[in-house]
């Protein structure tokens, strides 16, 4: 996984599952991923080794990934977002065309919304 993609994924996982981490893991994670502090900067601030910071961050990352594997909330959110984006595209088409396709598009939108509500 590319570094930027990993960072984005980790921050998204943290937004959803961060409260399940220990306070120390949350603090270090926030400093590293959200405030962009290096391992060395964090280790200096807390008077511990870079390896200790790395280990704490790695445990936090593994915990976040495990929560996602078990609960799948982020995947569900991203799936729903894709579905809603597709619906928005259909609605925009409807407004651009402004003809008899209204009923067909509205029916599709209604079905998709009901599908999302039943998930």
Residue pairs with C-beta under 8 A, 6 or more apart in sequence:
1 9
7 33
10 29
10 33
10 61
10 64
11 33
11 34
12 74
13 64
13 65
13 67
13 68
13 74
14 21
14 29
14 30
14 33
14 64
16 67
16 68
16 73
16 74
16 77
17 63
17 64
17 67
17 68
17 71
17 73
18 26
18 29
18 64
19 26
20 63
20 67
21 29
21 60
21 63
21 64
24 56
25 56
25 57
25 59
25 60
25 63
26 60
28 42
28 53
28 56
28 57
28 60
29 57
29 60
31 37
31 41
31 42
31 45
32 38
32 39
32 42
32 53
32 57
37 45
39 50
39 53
39 54
39 57
40 50
42 53
43 49
43 50
43 52
43 53
46 53
68 74
68 75
76 119
80 116
80 119
83 112
83 115
83 116
84 116
86 112
87 109
87 112
87 113
90 105
90 108
90 109
91 105
91 109
93 101
93 105
94 101
94 102
94 105
94 106
